[in-house]
Amino acid sequence: MLKYTACGAAGGYSVYAPAGPKLVGRGPGGRFFAFYFSPRLLMDFGKLYRPTLFNSWQFIAFVGLIMSGGAELIMRLISYPRPVGYGWLYLCWAALFVGGALVNVFGKPKPHGHHHHH
């Protein structure tokens, strides 16, 4: 069973439903229609745009993209010629970010070991 919470005009309510595509209704204030998807489709898309949820690969690519863009901006401001192949750097950062995002969104969390922080 999966739990879904929605907020209606009269307040919030929860719906428990089995996984799989369903169309159900009834809530406070009349009919409420919601689609239910399999657990694999319920992703946390915040892992794609919130830096606090990035994994190491995404964070490295994010910082690299910002630093590369900043360096290019400085080169333009001081009229320094752009190095040959500099544009490929952005493609590399994007590929690293996409690879990290795939691992972050679809990867299974690893069990916590016996490493303790005090």
TIBA-978927 format. One record per residue (C-alpha): x, y, z. Coordinates in steps of 0.2 Angstrom, whole numbers, plus 5000, padded with zeros to 4 digits. Example, Ala and Ser with C-alpha at 12.3 -4.5 7.8 and 13.67 -1.06 7.14 Angstrom:
// TIBA-978927
<loba><xx>5062</xx><yy>4978</yy><zz>5039</zz></loba>
<loba><xx>5068</xx><yy>4995</yy><zz>5036</zz></loba>
***
This chain:
// TIBA-978927
<loba><xx>5000</xx><yy>5000</yy><zz>5000</zz></loba>
<loba><xx>5006</xx><yy>5017</yy><zz>4996</zz></loba>
<loba><xx>5000</xx><yy>5033</yy><zz>5006</zz></loba>
<loba><xx>4996</xx><yy>5049</yy><zz>4996</zz></loba>
<loba><xx>4992</xx><yy>5065</yy><zz>5005</zz></loba>
<loba><xx>4982</xx><yy>5079</yy><zz>4996</zz></loba>
<loba><xx>4975</xx><yy>5096</yy><zz>5002</zz></loba>
<loba><xx>4957</xx><yy>5100</yy><zz>4998</zz></loba>
<loba><xx>4947</xx><yy>5116</yy><zz>5001</zz></loba>
<loba><xx>4942</xx><yy>5109</yy><zz>5018</zz></loba>
<loba><xx>4959</xx><yy>5103</yy><zz>5024</zz></loba>
<loba><xx>4971</xx><yy>5089</yy><zz>5020</zz></loba>
<loba><xx>4967</xx><yy>5070</yy><zz>5019</zz></loba>
<loba><xx>4976</xx><yy>5054</yy><zz>5015</zz></loba>
<loba><xx>4972</xx><yy>5041</yy><zz>5003</zz></loba>
<loba><xx>4979</xx><yy>5023</yy><zz>5004</zz></loba>
<loba><xx>4979</xx><yy>5014</yy><zz>4988</zz></loba>
<loba><xx>4988</xx><yy>4999</yy><zz>4980</zz></loba>
<loba><xx>5002</xx><yy>5002</yy><zz>4968</zz></loba>
<loba><xx>4996</xx><yy>5003</yy><zz>4950</zz></loba>
<loba><xx>4987</xx><yy>5015</yy><zz>4939</zz></loba>
<loba><xx>4970</xx><yy>5019</yy><zz>4947</zz></loba>
<loba><xx>4957</xx><yy>5033</yy><zz>4946</zz></loba>
<loba><xx>4948</xx><yy>5035</yy><zz>4963</zz></loba>
<loba><xx>4938</xx><yy>5049</yy><zz>4970</zz></loba>
<loba><xx>4929</xx><yy>5056</yy><zz>4986</zz></loba>
<loba><xx>4936</xx><yy>5069</yy><zz>4997</zz></loba>
<loba><xx>4930</xx><yy>5083</yy><zz>5008</zz></loba>
<loba><xx>4920</xx><yy>5095</yy><zz>4997</zz></loba>
<loba><xx>4915</xx><yy>5083</yy><zz>4983</zz></loba>
<loba><xx>4924</xx><yy>5072</yy><zz>4971</zz></loba>
<loba><xx>4943</xx><yy>5072</yy><zz>4970</zz></loba>
<loba><xx>4952</xx><yy>5063</yy><zz>4956</zz></loba>
<loba><xx>4970</xx><yy>5057</yy><zz>4958</zz></loba>
<loba><xx>4981</xx><yy>5046</yy><zz>4948</zz></loba>
<loba><xx>4991</xx><yy>5033</yy><zz>4956</zz></loba>
<loba><xx>5007</xx><yy>5026</yy><zz>4948</zz></loba>
<loba><xx>5019</xx><yy>5012</yy><zz>4952</zz></loba>
<loba><xx>5032</xx><yy>5016</yy><zz>4965</zz></loba>
<loba><xx>5045</xx><yy>5016</yy><zz>4951</zz></loba>
<loba><xx>5037</xx><yy>5032</yy><zz>4944</zz></loba>
<loba><xx>5036</xx><yy>5041</yy><zz>4960</zz></loba>
<loba><xx>5053</xx><yy>5050</yy><zz>4960</zz></loba>
<loba><xx>5060</xx><yy>5064</yy><zz>4970</zz></loba>
<loba><xx>5063</xx><yy>5076</yy><zz>4956</zz></loba>
<loba><xx>5071</xx><yy>5088</yy><zz>4968</zz></loba>
<loba><xx>5086</xx><yy>5077</yy><zz>4966</zz></loba>
<loba><xx>5088</xx><yy>5085</yy><zz>4949</zz></loba>
<loba><xx>5087</xx><yy>5104</yy><zz>4954</zz></loba>
<loba><xx>5090</xx><yy>5106</yy><zz>4973</zz></loba>
<loba><xx>5109</xx><yy>5106</yy><zz>4977</zz></loba>
<loba><xx>5106</xx><yy>5100</yy><zz>4994</zz></loba>
<loba><xx>5100</xx><yy>5084</yy><zz>4987</zz></loba>
<loba><xx>5114</xx><yy>5081</yy><zz>4974</zz></loba>
<loba><xx>5125</xx><yy>5067</yy><zz>4976</zz></loba>
<loba><xx>5144</xx><yy>5069</yy><zz>4974</zz></loba>
<loba><xx>5144</xx><yy>5068</yy><zz>4955</zz></loba>
<loba><xx>5130</xx><yy>5080</yy><zz>4952</zz></loba>
<loba><xx>5138</xx><yy>5093</yy><zz>4964</zz></loba>
<loba><xx>5155</xx><yy>5092</yy><zz>4956</zz></loba>
<loba><xx>5147</xx><yy>5094</yy><zz>4939</zz></loba>
<loba><xx>5136</xx><yy>5109</yy><zz>4946</zz></loba>
<loba><xx>5151</xx><yy>5118</yy><zz>4953</zz></loba>
<loba><xx>5162</xx><yy>5114</yy><zz>4937</zz></loba>
<loba><xx>5148</xx><yy>5122</yy><zz>4926</zz></loba>
<loba><xx>5147</xx><yy>5137</yy><zz>4937</zz></loba>
<loba><xx>5166</xx><yy>5139</yy><zz>4938</zz></loba>
<loba><xx>5168</xx><yy>5136</yy><zz>4919</zz></loba>
<loba><xx>5155</xx><yy>5149</yy><zz>4915</zz></loba>
<loba><xx>5163</xx><yy>5161</yy><zz>4927</zz></loba>
<loba><xx>5180</xx><yy>5159</yy><zz>4919</zz></loba>
<loba><xx>5172</xx><yy>5161</yy><zz>4902</zz></loba>
<loba><xx>5164</xx><yy>5177</yy><zz>4908</zz></loba>
<loba><xx>5181</xx><yy>5184</yy><zz>4914</zz></loba>
<loba><xx>5189</xx><yy>5179</yy><zz>4898</zz></loba>
<loba><xx>5176</xx><yy>5189</yy><zz>4888</zz></loba>
<loba><xx>5178</xx><yy>5204</yy><zz>4900</zz></loba>
<loba><xx>5196</xx><yy>5205</yy><zz>4898</zz></loba>
<loba><xx>5196</xx><yy>5201</yy><zz>4879</zz></loba>
<loba><xx>5206</xx><yy>5185</yy><zz>4881</zz></loba>
<loba><xx>5203</xx><yy>5173</yy><zz>4866</zz></loba>
<loba><xx>5193</xx><yy>5158</yy><zz>4871</zz></loba>
<loba><xx>5203</xx><yy>5142</yy><zz>4871</zz></loba>
<loba><xx>5200</xx><yy>5130</yy><zz>4857</zz></loba>
<loba><xx>5188</xx><yy>5116</yy><zz>4862</zz></loba>
<loba><xx>5182</xx><yy>5126</yy><zz>4878</zz></loba>
<loba><xx>5164</xx><yy>5122</yy><zz>4873</zz></loba>
<loba><xx>5167</xx><yy>5104</yy><zz>4876</zz></loba>
<loba><xx>5170</xx><yy>5107</yy><zz>4894</zz></loba>
<loba><xx>5151</xx><yy>5111</yy><zz>4896</zz></loba>
<loba><xx>5147</xx><yy>5095</yy><zz>4888</zz></loba>
<loba><xx>5158</xx><yy>5085</yy><zz>4899</zz></loba>
<loba><xx>5150</xx><yy>5094</yy><zz>4915</zz></loba>
<loba><xx>5133</xx><yy>5090</yy><zz>4908</zz></loba>
<loba><xx>5137</xx><yy>5072</yy><zz>4905</zz></loba>
<loba><xx>5144</xx><yy>5070</yy><zz>4922</zz></loba>
<loba><xx>5128</xx><yy>5078</yy><zz>4930</zz></loba>
<loba><xx>5116</xx><yy>5067</yy><zz>4920</zz></loba>
<loba><xx>5126</xx><yy>5052</yy><zz>4925</zz></loba>
<loba><xx>5126</xx><yy>5057</yy><zz>4943</zz></loba>
<loba><xx>5107</xx><yy>5061</yy><zz>4942</zz></loba>
<loba><xx>5103</xx><yy>5044</yy><zz>4935</zz></loba>
<loba><xx>5112</xx><yy>5036</yy><zz>4950</zz></loba>
<loba><xx>5104</xx><yy>5048</yy><zz>4962</zz></loba>
<loba><xx>5086</xx><yy>5046</yy><zz>4956</zz></loba>
<loba><xx>5086</xx><yy>5027</yy><zz>4951</zz></loba>
<loba><xx>5099</xx><yy>5020</yy><zz>4962</zz></loba>
<loba><xx>5095</xx><yy>5010</yy><zz>4978</zz></loba>
<loba><xx>5101</xx><yy>5018</yy><zz>4994</zz></loba>
<loba><xx>5115</xx><yy>5009</yy><zz>5002</zz></loba>
<loba><xx>5112</xx><yy>5002</yy><zz>5020</zz></loba>
<loba><xx>5121</xx><yy>5012</yy><zz>5033</zz></loba>
<loba><xx>5136</xx><yy>5003</yy><zz>5040</zz></loba>
<loba><xx>5143</xx><yy>5003</yy><zz>5057</zz></loba>
<loba><xx>5152</xx><yy>5020</yy><zz>5054</zz></loba>
<loba><xx>5147</xx><yy>5032</yy><zz>5068</zz></loba>
<loba><xx>5150</xx><yy>5050</yy><zz>5069</zz></loba>
<loba><xx>5152</xx><yy>5058</yy><zz>5086</zz></loba>
***
